[in-house]
Amino acid sequence: MRNIRLATVFFGTIALALVPTLGFGQEESDLATRWKVNDADPKAGIPSVDERNKDPIEFSYFLQDLIARGERSFKEQNWEAAVKYYEAMGFAVPDAGVAFSRLCVIYAKLGRYDVAAANCGRAVSLPLAKVIDHIRFIENTLKADKLEPLDVRNVEASLTHLRDHIAKNPQPLPEPSKSAVTAEPAPEPRNERKRSKEELIEAIKAMQQRKVNEMLGELEKKNEVAAGPVMHVETEVEFLNCRFALRLKDAPRLSACIDRLRALRVHEARILAFSWAHAVMVKDGERAEALLQKAPSLSIPQSAIESMRAQQALALPSSWLKRVAPIALAVVALLGIGVFLWLRRRRSEIEAEATA
């Protein structure tokens, strides 16, 4: 009877694994009965490693409840609540990069770009990190007021990783797979009855671990879909590289990435700001001014043009001096001639008075 009961539990577990885990965030009752999610402090209700190993089925249910709350909060844009649930998920499953990827997005929504970058940094440090995680990491790091040496090294590392990805996959990012997860077929009952109790327990644990992995895999797919379509990866990398060059004030690097963007046939309107910044950086006032004159024909917003012109006046005062220098010299010359004539006349008047 005991073996039959264990076999029933085992097949029940398999049946659960066959149910698609796509309903995150839906309004439904909790699955776990032993451990409840503490909504005030989700971390507080996480079972210990020993507890979850003793009851892997309940831990799987608990994790589903936690993910459901996190996804519901994310969908409702309740960022403060979403942070709590995903912090707890990262604590419960520290090897799951999707929790830190989600936290990266959430903290960016809250305007805490340093914390967002730290979480994306954690995501890219884990196995199977996604391209979008590296992109988000660089974007949020570049929003910092100051780049520390470690930040520079980490951005360089992510850019290198992305270039390696481009070399191996010279294609746009693929659409998330729509194929359903295929569950392993259930073994024949007669084989299971021959297993010992310990073997059955280990089999149940393995099945539950696969179920958890499938849940996290589905969440990762949803995470990529929520990020929206990503442009051609190489183009994205070069835009990030140009922004990085601007932060570093690295003119050669900026020039090189502009050339690569042109080689990728990016419209000139999207490159103009980088080209103008490079001209200002190398003190080429004439080219900078020519680019500003060209900006309206490329539909650059007038507010952006005015901002660029103000920055140019501060960075290149010589360009302003070049325009006013001829007038200034003429005025000085006229003043000098006037003073000379006045002094000459005055001298003549003094000499005339002395001889009178």
C-alpha positions as CSV (number, residue, x, y, z in Angstrom):
1,M,0.0,0.0,0.0
2,R,2.9,2.4,0.8
3,N,4.4,1.9,-2.6
4,I,1.1,2.4,-4.3
5,R,0.6,5.6,-2.3
6,L,4.0,6.9,-3.2
7,A,3.4,6.0,-6.9
8,T,0.1,8.0,-6.7
9,V,2.0,11.0,-5.4
10,F,4.6,10.6,-8.1
11,F,2.1,10.4,-10.9
12,G,0.2,13.3,-9.4
13,T,3.4,15.3,-9.5
14,I,3.9,14.4,-13.2
15,A,0.4,15.5,-14.0
16,L,1.1,18.9,-12.4
17,A,4.2,19.2,-14.4
18,L,2.1,18.8,-17.6
19,V,0.0,21.8,-16.7
20,P,1.4,24.9,-18.6
21,T,2.7,27.5,-16.2
22,L,1.6,30.5,-18.2
23,G,-1.0,31.9,-15.8
24,F,1.3,34.0,-13.7
25,G,-0.5,37.1,-12.2
26,Q,-4.0,35.7,-12.6
27,E,-6.4,36.1,-9.8
28,E,-6.5,32.6,-8.2
29,S,-6.1,31.1,-4.8
30,D,-2.7,30.2,-3.5
31,L,-1.4,26.7,-4.2
32,A,0.8,26.2,-1.1
33,T,-0.7,25.1,2.2
34,R,2.3,24.7,4.4
35,W,4.1,28.0,3.6
36,K,2.2,31.2,2.9
37,V,3.7,34.2,1.2
38,N,4.1,37.0,3.7
39,D,2.8,40.0,1.7
40,A,4.2,42.5,4.3
41,D,7.6,41.0,4.1
42,P,7.9,38.2,1.5
43,K,11.4,37.4,2.5
44,A,10.3,36.5,6.0
45,G,8.1,33.6,4.8
46,I,10.7,31.8,2.7
47,P,11.4,28.2,4.0
48,S,14.9,27.2,4.8
49,V,16.9,24.9,2.4
50,D,16.3,22.0,4.8
51,E,12.6,22.6,4.9
52,R,12.2,22.9,1.2
53,N,14.3,19.7,0.6
54,K,12.0,17.8,2.9
55,D,8.9,19.0,1.1
56,P,9.8,20.0,-2.5
57,I,6.2,19.8,-3.7
58,E,5.1,22.5,-1.2
59,F,8.2,24.6,-2.0
60,S,7.2,24.5,-5.7
61,Y,3.7,25.6,-4.9
62,F,5.1,28.4,-2.6
63,L,7.4,29.6,-5.4
64,Q,4.4,29.7,-7.8
65,D,2.5,31.8,-5.4
66,L,5.4,34.2,-5.0
67,I,5.9,34.5,-8.8
68,A,2.1,35.1,-9.2
69,R,2.2,38.0,-6.8
70,G,5.3,39.5,-8.4
71,E,4.0,39.2,-11.9
72,R,0.6,40.7,-10.9
73,S,2.3,43.7,-9.2
74,F,4.6,44.1,-12.3
75,K,1.6,44.0,-14.7
76,E,-0.2,46.6,-12.5
77,Q,2.9,48.7,-12.4
78,N,2.9,48.6,-8.6
79,W,6.7,48.8,-8.5
80,E,7.1,49.1,-4.8
81,A,5.2,45.8,-4.3
82,A,6.9,44.1,-7.2
83,V,10.3,45.0,-5.7
84,K,9.4,43.1,-2.5
85,Y,8.3,39.9,-4.3
86,Y,11.2,39.8,-6.7
87,E,13.7,40.5,-3.9
88,A,12.2,37.5,-2.1
89,M,12.4,35.4,-5.3
90,G,16.1,36.3,-5.8
91,F,16.7,35.3,-2.2
92,A,14.8,32.0,-2.5
93,V,16.3,31.1,-5.9
94,P,19.6,33.0,-6.1
95,D,20.7,31.2,-9.3
96,A,17.6,32.4,-11.2
97,G,18.7,35.4,-13.3
98,V,15.2,36.3,-14.2
99,A,14.5,37.7,-10.7
100,F,17.4,40.1,-10.9
101,S,16.5,41.0,-14.5
102,R,13.0,41.9,-13.4
103,L,14.5,43.9,-10.5
104,C,16.7,45.8,-12.9
105,V,13.6,46.9,-14.9
106,I,11.6,47.8,-11.7
107,Y,14.3,49.9,-10.1
108,A,14.8,51.7,-13.4
109,K,11.1,52.5,-13.4
110,L,11.6,53.9,-9.9
111,G,14.5,56.1,-11.1
112,R,17.1,54.2,-9.0
113,Y,19.5,53.5,-11.8
114,D,22.4,52.5,-9.6
115,V,20.3,49.7,-8.0
116,A,18.9,48.8,-11.4
117,A,22.5,48.4,-12.8
118,A,23.5,46.4,-9.8
119,N,20.7,43.9,-10.3
120,C,21.3,43.7,-14.1
121,G,25.0,43.1,-13.1
122,R,23.9,40.2,-11.0
123,A,21.8,38.8,-13.8
124,V,24.7,39.0,-16.3
125,S,27.0,37.2,-13.9
126,L,24.7,34.1,-13.8
127,P,24.7,31.3,-16.4
128,L,22.5,31.8,-19.4
129,A,22.4,35.6,-19.1
130,K,20.3,37.2,-21.8
131,V,21.4,39.9,-24.4
132,I,18.7,42.2,-23.0
133,D,20.3,41.9,-19.5
134,H,23.7,43.2,-20.8
135,I,22.0,46.0,-22.7
136,R,20.0,47.1,-19.7
137,F,23.1,46.9,-17.5
138,I,25.0,49.2,-19.8
139,E,22.1,51.6,-20.2
140,N,21.6,52.0,-16.4
141,T,25.3,52.2,-15.6
142,L,25.7,55.0,-18.1
143,K,23.0,57.0,-16.3
144,A,25.2,57.2,-13.1
145,D,26.5,60.7,-12.2
146,K,30.0,59.3,-12.2
147,L,31.6,56.3,-13.7
148,E,34.0,54.5,-11.3
149,P,36.9,52.4,-12.7
150,L,35.0,49.2,-11.9
151,D,31.9,50.5,-13.8
152,V,34.1,51.1,-16.8
153,R,35.6,47.6,-16.7
154,N,32.1,46.1,-16.3
155,V,30.7,48.0,-19.2
156,E,33.7,47.0,-21.3
157,A,33.1,43.3,-20.3
158,S,29.4,43.5,-21.4
159,L,30.3,45.2,-24.7
160,T,32.8,42.4,-25.3
161,H,30.2,39.8,-24.5
162,L,27.7,41.4,-26.9
163,R,30.2,41.6,-29.7
164,D,31.0,37.9,-29.2
165,H,27.3,37.2,-29.4
166,I,27.1,39.2,-32.6
167,A,30.0,37.3,-34.1
168,K,28.3,34.0,-33.3
169,N,24.8,35.1,-34.1
170,P,24.9,37.7,-36.9
171,Q,21.1,38.0,-36.8
172,P,18.5,40.2,-35.1
173,L,17.3,38.9,-31.7
174,P,15.0,36.0,-32.4
175,E,11.4,36.1,-31.4
176,P,10.7,34.3,-28.1
177,S,9.9,30.7,-28.8
178,K,6.2,29.9,-28.8
179,S,6.7,26.2,-28.5
180,A,5.3,24.6,-25.4
181,V,7.6,22.9,-23.0
182,T,7.5,19.2,-23.6
183,A,7.2,17.1,-20.5
184,E,8.9,13.8,-20.2
185,P,6.5,10.9,-20.6
186,A,5.4,9.1,-17.5
187,P,7.2,5.9,-16.9
188,E,5.2,2.6,-16.7
189,P,3.6,2.0,-13.3
190,R,5.1,-1.4,-13.0
191,N,8.6,0.1,-13.1
192,E,7.8,2.6,-10.5
193,R,6.5,0.0,-8.1
194,K,9.9,-1.7,-8.1
195,R,11.6,1.5,-6.9
196,S,12.4,2.0,-3.2
197,K,10.9,4.7,-1.1
198,E,14.1,6.7,-1.3
199,E,14.3,6.4,-5.1
200,L,10.7,7.7,-5.4
201,I,11.4,10.6,-3.1
202,E,14.5,11.5,-5.2
203,A,12.4,11.2,-8.4
204,I,9.8,13.5,-7.0
205,K,12.4,16.0,-6.0
206,A,13.9,15.9,-9.5
207,M,10.5,16.3,-11.1
208,Q,9.7,19.3,-8.9
209,Q,13.1,20.9,-9.8
210,R,12.3,20.5,-13.5
211,K,8.9,22.1,-12.8
212,V,10.5,25.0,-11.0
213,N,13.0,25.4,-13.9
214,E,10.1,25.4,-16.4
215,M,8.4,28.0,-14.4
216,L,11.5,30.2,-14.4
217,G,12.0,29.6,-18.1
218,E,8.4,30.7,-18.9
219,L,9.0,33.8,-16.7
220,E,12.2,34.6,-18.7
221,K,10.3,34.4,-21.9
222,K,7.7,36.8,-20.6
223,N,10.5,39.0,-19.4
224,E,11.9,39.3,-22.9
225,V,8.4,39.9,-24.4
226,A,7.8,42.7,-21.8
227,A,11.0,44.3,-22.9
228,G,9.6,44.9,-26.3
229,P,11.3,44.4,-29.7
230,V,15.0,45.1,-29.6
231,M,16.6,46.7,-32.7
232,H,19.4,45.0,-34.6
233,V,21.8,43.9,-31.9
234,E,25.0,45.3,-33.5
235,T,23.3,48.7,-34.0
236,E,22.2,48.7,-30.4
237,V,25.7,47.9,-29.3
238,E,27.2,50.7,-31.3
239,F,24.8,53.2,-29.9
240,L,25.7,52.1,-26.4
241,N,29.4,52.3,-27.4
242,C,28.9,55.8,-28.6
243,R,27.2,56.8,-25.4
244,F,30.0,55.2,-23.5
245,A,32.6,57.1,-25.5
246,L,30.9,60.3,-24.7
247,R,31.0,59.6,-20.9
248,L,34.7,58.7,-21.3
249,K,35.4,61.8,-23.5
250,D,37.1,59.4,-25.8
251,A,37.2,61.0,-29.2
252,P,38.8,58.2,-31.2
253,R,36.3,55.7,-29.8
254,L,33.4,58.0,-30.6
255,S,34.7,58.5,-34.2
256,A,35.0,54.7,-34.7
257,C,31.5,53.9,-33.5
258,I,30.0,56.7,-35.6
259,D,31.7,55.1,-38.7
260,R,30.3,51.7,-37.7
261,L,26.8,53.2,-37.4
262,R,27.1,54.6,-40.8
263,A,28.3,51.3,-42.1
264,L,25.2,49.8,-40.6
265,R,23.1,52.3,-42.7
266,V,21.7,54.1,-39.7
267,H,19.9,57.2,-40.7
268,E,22.0,60.4,-40.3
269,A,19.4,62.0,-38.0
270,R,20.1,59.4,-35.4
271,I,23.9,59.9,-35.7
272,L,24.0,63.7,-35.9
273,A,24.1,64.2,-32.1
274,F,27.2,61.9,-31.9
275,S,28.9,63.6,-34.9
276,W,28.2,67.0,-33.4
277,A,29.6,65.9,-30.0
278,H,32.7,64.6,-31.6
279,A,33.2,67.9,-33.4
280,V,32.9,69.8,-30.1
281,M,35.2,67.3,-28.4
282,V,38.0,67.8,-30.9
283,K,37.4,71.6,-31.0
284,D,36.2,71.7,-34.6
285,G,33.8,74.6,-34.4
286,E,33.2,74.9,-38.1
287,R,32.0,71.3,-38.4
288,A,30.0,71.6,-35.2
289,E,28.2,74.7,-36.5
290,A,27.6,73.1,-39.9
291,L,26.0,70.1,-38.2
292,L,23.7,72.4,-36.3
293,Q,22.7,74.2,-39.5
294,K,21.9,70.8,-41.0
295,A,19.9,69.6,-38.0
296,P,16.5,71.2,-38.9
297,S,16.5,69.4,-42.3
298,L,16.8,66.1,-40.5
299,S,13.8,66.9,-38.3
300,I,15.8,67.3,-35.1
301,P,13.6,69.0,-32.5
302,Q,14.3,72.7,-32.1
303,S,14.6,72.3,-28.3
304,A,17.4,69.8,-28.9
305,I,19.2,72.2,-31.4
306,E,19.0,75.1,-28.9
307,S,20.4,72.9,-26.2
308,M,23.3,71.8,-28.4
309,R,24.0,75.4,-29.4
310,A,24.1,76.5,-25.8
311,Q,26.6,73.7,-25.0
312,Q,28.6,74.6,-28.0
313,A,28.9,78.2,-26.9
314,L,30.3,77.0,-23.6
315,A,32.6,74.4,-25.0
316,L,33.8,76.4,-28.0
317,P,34.0,80.1,-27.1
318,S,36.6,80.4,-29.8
319,S,33.9,79.8,-32.4
320,W,32.0,82.8,-31.2
321,L,35.2,84.9,-31.1
322,K,35.9,84.0,-34.7
323,R,32.6,85.4,-35.8
324,V,33.0,88.7,-33.8
325,A,36.8,89.1,-34.1
326,P,36.8,91.1,-37.4
327,I,34.2,93.5,-36.1
328,A,36.0,93.8,-32.8
329,L,39.3,94.6,-34.6
330,A,37.6,97.2,-36.8
331,V,36.1,98.9,-33.7
332,V,39.5,98.9,-31.9
333,A,41.2,100.2,-35.0
334,L,38.7,103.1,-35.4
335,L,39.0,103.9,-31.7
336,G,42.8,103.9,-32.0
337,I,42.7,106.3,-35.0
338,G,40.2,108.5,-33.2
339,V,42.4,108.7,-30.1
340,F,45.5,109.4,-32.3
341,L,43.8,112.2,-34.2
342,W,42.5,113.7,-30.9
343,L,45.9,113.6,-29.3
344,R,47.5,115.1,-32.4
345,R,45.0,117.9,-32.5
346,R,45.3,118.5,-28.8
347,R,49.1,118.7,-29.1
348,S,48.8,121.2,-31.9
349,E,46.5,123.4,-29.7
350,I,49.0,123.3,-26.8
351,E,51.9,124.3,-29.1
352,A,49.8,127.1,-30.5
353,E,49.0,128.4,-27.1
354,A,52.7,128.2,-26.0
355,T,53.8,130.4,-29.0
356,A,51.1,133.0,-28.6
